């Protein structure tokens, strides 16, 4: 579960849901690009929710697996972003991949328009 400014993001193994408890509004986000590496059914990929101070839109960020190295289990990951409330909203892949894999079971924290992730140092790929 992730929260920002009273909004609550709940990623589950069946979908991604955004709630506003104050207004009792709820939104089911569309399906995102699936990971290219199979993940267990009960496994939720790292996510974040934050307010973009430049646009004023709330954004949901989601990490996905591109590949995993068979010998070292180092992860190659990508990231997708969804803009909440935009009429043309869809999941967009970011231009750059995360430099390090975030810890799989922790959500990011959003502070003043920036998202902070806890890195999984055991799965850092070495050049």
C-alpha positions in Angstrom: 0.0 0.0 0.0 1.2 3.5 -0.9 -0.2 6.9 0.1 0.2 10.5 -1.0 -1.8 13.6 0.0 -4.7 11.4 1.3 -4.9 9.1 -1.8 -4.2 5.4 -1.2 -2.7 3.1 -3.9 -3.3 -0.5 -3.4 -1.5 -2.9 -5.7 -2.7 -6.5 -5.6 -2.1 -9.6 -7.6 -5.4 -8.9 -9.4 -5.2 -5.2 -10.1 -4.1 -1.8 -9.1 -6.6 0.4 -7.2 -6.5 4.0 -6.2 -8.8 5.2 -3.4 -9.7 8.6 -1.9 -11.1 7.7 1.5 -12.3 11.3 2.1 -14.6 11.3 -0.9 -15.1 7.5 -1.1 -14.0 7.6 -4.8 -12.2 4.6 -6.2 -10.4 4.0 -9.5 -9.2 0.8 -11.0 -6.1 1.5 -13.1 -5.8 -0.2 -16.5 -3.6 -3.3 -16.9 0.0 -2.3 -17.3 2.7 -3.8 -19.5 3.4 -7.3 -18.0 6.9 -8.3 -16.8 8.9 -10.2 -19.3 10.1 -12.5 -16.5 7.4 -14.6 -14.8 6.6 -13.5 -11.3 4.8 -15.5 -8.6 1.0 -15.1 -8.6 1.0 -13.6 -5.1 3.9 -11.2 -5.8 3.3 -7.4 -6.3 6.0 -5.4 -8.1 7.3 -2.2 -6.5 5.1 0.8 -7.0 5.0 4.5 -6.1 2.4 7.3 -6.0 3.3 10.9 -6.1 2.3 14.4 -7.1 4.2 15.9 -10.1 4.8 19.5 -9.0 5.4 20.6 -12.6 2.1 19.3 -14.0 -0.1 19.1 -10.9 -1.0 15.5 -11.9 -0.7 12.5 -9.6 1.5 9.8 -11.1 1.8 6.1 -10.4 5.2 4.5 -11.1 5.6 0.7 -11.5 8.7 -1.3 -11.9 8.8 -4.4 -14.1 11.3 -7.2 -14.8 13.0 -7.2 -18.3 15.2 -10.1 -17.5 17.1 -11.9 -14.8 20.7 -13.3 -15.2 20.5 -17.0 -14.6 23.8 -17.4 -12.7 23.8 -14.2 -10.6 20.1 -13.5 -10.4 20.9 -9.9 -11.2 17.7 -8.1 -12.3 17.3 -5.9 -15.4 14.3 -3.7 -14.8 12.2 -1.2 -16.6 9.7 1.4 -15.3 6.2 2.5 -16.4 4.3 5.6 -15.4 0.5 6.3 -15.3 -0.9 9.8 -15.1 -4.1 9.8 -12.9 -7.0 11.8 -14.2 -5.5 12.5 -17.7 -8.2 11.7 -20.3 -5.6 10.0 -22.5 -4.0 8.2 -19.6 -2.1 5.0 -20.3 0.9 3.3 -19.0 4.1 4.7 -20.6 7.5 3.2 -20.4 10.2 5.6 -19.1 13.1 6.5 -21.4 15.7 5.3 -19.0 15.6 2.1 -16.8 16.2 2.3 -13.1 20.0 2.1 -12.5 19.5 -0.3 -9.6 16.6 -2.7 -8.7 14.3 -1.6 -5.9 13.5 -4.0 -3.1 10.7 -6.2 -4.5 8.4 -6.1 -1.6 8.7 -2.4 -0.6 6.8 0.5 -2.1 8.5 3.9 -2.7 8.0 7.0 -0.7 7.0 10.3 -2.3 8.4 13.6 -0.9 7.9 17.0 -2.5 7.5 15.5 -6.0 10.3 13.0 -5.8 10.1 9.2 -5.4 12.5 7.4 -3.2 13.0 3.7 -3.5 15.0 1.2 -1.3 17.5 -0.5 -3.5 18.1 -4.3 -3.4 21.9 -4.4 -3.1 21.9 -8.2 -3.4 20.5 -7.9 -7.0 22.7 -5.1 -8.3 24.1 -6.0 -11.7 27.8 -5.4 -12.1 29.3 -4.1 -15.4 
